Amino acid sequence: MTNLYTKEDVKEKARELAKMVAETEEIDFYKRAEKQVNDHIRIQELIAQIKKQQKEAVNLKHYGKTEALKQVEEKIDSLHNEIDEIPLVQEFKRSQIEVNYLLQMITNTISKTVTDEIIISTDGDLLKGRTVKSPF
């Protein structure tokens, strides 16, 4: 008979995995890049300008000032583009993509392994990806 795990057992292993992930190169790079972005004066100035313009946009929208709203939205887009041109921001965004890829890989691996284990435990066909009695 196989060993059955409780939800708490699984949660504990998930916590262990999370700690491992938090100590990967990808996460380390992400944390360093985030700190550099937070410490970069020009980036913070641009973010503050964007927030100010966004508040203005909300007010203009509320009062139906469509032409002025359009101008503010264009200014917001311009500020976003200026931020995106900063190499540090580009590095930070790349690190976000790497972390997301790592998390997606973990999710896919877990999902595939669980599916495979179900198929194997029901004497199913791994190549066809189904259990013996599966109606699908």
C-alpha positions in Angstrom: 0.0 0.0 0.0 1.3 3.5 -0.9 1.9 6.2 1.7 -0.9 8.8 1.9 0.1 12.4 2.6 -2.1 14.9 4.3 -2.8 18.4 2.9 -0.6 19.7 5.7 2.3 17.4 4.6 2.0 18.8 1.1 1.8 22.4 2.4 5.0 21.9 4.4 6.8 20.5 1.3 5.5 23.5 -0.7 7.0 25.8 2.0 10.3 24.0 1.6 10.2 24.4 -2.1 9.3 28.1 -1.8 12.3 28.6 0.4 14.5 26.9 -2.2 13.0 29.1 -5.0 13.7 32.2 -2.9 17.4 31.2 -2.9 17.8 30.8 -6.6 20.0 33.0 -8.9 16.8 34.3 -10.6 15.3 35.6 -7.3 18.7 36.9 -6.1 19.1 38.9 -9.4 15.5 40.1 -9.1 15.9 41.4 -5.6 19.1 43.2 -6.5 17.5 44.8 -9.6 14.4 45.8 -7.6 16.6 47.5 -5.0 18.5 49.4 -7.7 15.3 50.5 -9.3 14.0 51.7 -5.9 17.2 53.6 -5.3 17.4 55.2 -8.8 16.4 58.8 -8.4 15.3 59.5 -12.0 13.1 56.3 -12.1 11.5 57.4 -8.8 10.9 60.9 -10.2 9.2 59.5 -13.3 7.1 57.1 -11.2 5.9 60.1 -9.0 5.1 62.0 -12.2 3.1 59.1 -13.6 1.1 58.8 -10.3 0.4 62.5 -10.3 -0.8 62.3 -14.0 -2.9 59.3 -13.2 -4.7 61.2 -10.4 -5.2 64.0 -12.8 -6.6 61.6 -15.4 -9.1 60.2 -12.8 -10.3 63.8 -12.1 -10.6 64.7 -15.8 -12.5 61.5 -16.5 -14.9 62.2 -13.6 -15.7 65.7 -15.0 -15.9 64.5 -18.6 -13.0 66.6 -19.8 -12.2 64.2 -22.7 -9.7 66.4 -24.6 -7.7 67.2 -21.5 -7.9 63.5 -20.5 -6.4 62.5 -23.9 -3.5 64.9 -23.4 -2.8 63.5 -19.9 -3.0 59.9 -21.1 -0.5 60.8 -23.8 1.8 62.3 -21.2 1.5 59.1 -19.1 2.4 57.0 -22.1 5.4 59.2 -22.7 6.6 58.9 -19.1 6.2 55.1 -19.3 8.2 55.0 -22.5 10.9 57.1 -20.8 11.1 54.7 -17.9 11.2 51.7 -20.3 14.2 53.2 -22.1 16.3 53.1 -18.9 18.7 50.0 -19.1 18.2 49.3 -15.4 14.4 49.0 -15.9 15.0 46.7 -18.9 17.1 44.5 -16.7 14.5 44.5 -14.0 11.8 43.5 -16.5 14.0 40.7 -17.8 14.5 39.5 -14.3 10.7 39.5 -13.8 10.3 37.3 -16.9 13.0 34.9 -15.6 11.2 34.6 -12.2 7.9 34.1 -13.9 9.4 31.4 -16.2 10.9 29.6 -13.1 7.5 29.6 -11.4 5.7 28.5 -14.5 8.2 25.6 -14.9 7.6 24.5 -11.3 3.9 24.6 -11.8 4.0 22.7 -15.1 6.4 20.1 -13.5 4.1 19.5 -10.6 1.0 19.3 -12.8 2.6 16.8 -15.2 4.0 14.7 -12.4 0.6 14.5 -10.6 -1.1 13.6 -13.8 1.6 10.9 -14.6 1.3 9.5 -11.1 -2.5 9.2 -11.4 -2.1 7.5 -14.8 0.5 5.1 -13.5 -1.4 4.3 -10.3 -4.5 3.4 -12.3 -2.5 1.2 -14.7 -3.2 3.7 -17.5 -1.3 4.5 -20.6 1.4 7.2 -20.1 1.9 7.5 -23.9 -1.7 8.2 -24.5 -2.0 10.2 -21.3 -5.1 8.5 -19.9 -6.2 6.0 -17.3 -7.4 2.6 -18.4 -11.1 3.3 -17.6 -11.0 6.9 -18.7 -14.0 7.7 -21.0 -12.0 10.5 -22.7 
